Amino acid sequence: MNEENPNNPMDLNGDGKVSFAEKLQYAADKAGEKLNEAADKAKAGAKELYEKASPKVKEVCAEMKENATEFAGKAKEKLDEMSEDISDAAERAKAKFQKKKEEE
């Protein structure tokens, strides 16, 4: 279940082994990074458009920004919850695997 490789970036605890839980956590972290990159690109594009907009459009954009910030916060909370759920599921799977291994 574990892969030994001292230079593997998925070895989050630095023990030289990559567990299933570490693989899941690493994947969740990378997904979060990609979401942040996409959000940054969208923000840069929106800022450029905003600078060219009329005053009325700027008012609407200000309202949208408040909603987007709120949405981004909720999305981050969900990602954090998912990351915790993945870690919990990995630990349960590991425990079941160990129990089955001991029964054999």
N, C-alpha and C positions, 0 to 999 in steps of 0.2 A: 504494500500500500504506500510505502514511503520510497522516495527516490533519493539517493545520496549524491549530492553535487555541491561542494562548498561554495561555488561561485554563482549559484542559481539565484536570480532575483526573487523567486517565489519563496525562498527560504526566509520567511519573515522573522523567525525567532533566532536565526543564526546558529542553529544546531547542526548544520551540515546535511540535514534531511528535509525533504519537502513532503509534508503530509497532505492528505486530501483537503483538510480544513484550510491549510495554507494556500493551496491551489485555488480554492473557492474564494478566499479572502482577496488574494492577488487579482483574480478576475474581476471581482466586485470593485476593487480600488481602481483598476484600469478603466472599467466602464464609467466610473465616476469622473475620472480625468478626461475621458473623451466627451462626456456630457458638458463638462466645464469649458473645454476647448470650443465646442460648438456654440455654447452660450456666449463666450467671449467674441466669437466671430459675428454672431447675430447682433450683439450689442454694438460692435464697431460699425457694422453696416447701418444699423438703426440710427446711430449717432450722426453718421454722414448724411443720411436722408433728413434727419431732424434739422440739421444746420441749413438746409435748403428750403425748409417748409415755411408756410405763412404763419402769422401769429395764432390764428384759430386752430390750425393743425397742431401747433406747438401745445396749445391747451389740451387738446385731445390726447396728444402723446404723453403729456405729464400724467394724465389720469391712467393711461395704459401702463406707464412705467411703474406706478404704484401697484397696479394689479400684477404686473410681471414680477416685481420684486417679491410680492407675497407668494406668487406661484413658485418662484425659484426656491424660496425658503421651505415651502411645503414639499417640493421635489427633493430637496436635500434631506429633509427629515425622513422621507420615504426611502431614499437610498441608504441612509444610516440604519433604518429599521430592517431593510432587506439584507444589509451586510450582517447585522446581528442574527437575523433569521438563518442566513446561510451558515454562519459559524455554528449556531446551535444545531442545525440539521447535520452538519459535518461531524460534530461531536457525538450526536446520537447514532449516526451511521458507524462511526468508529467504535463506539461502545458495543453495538450489535455485532459488528465484525469480530471484535475481540471475544465476545461471549460465544459466538458460533465457533470460533477457532478453538476456544478452551473446551467446548463440548465435544470436539472431534477427537 
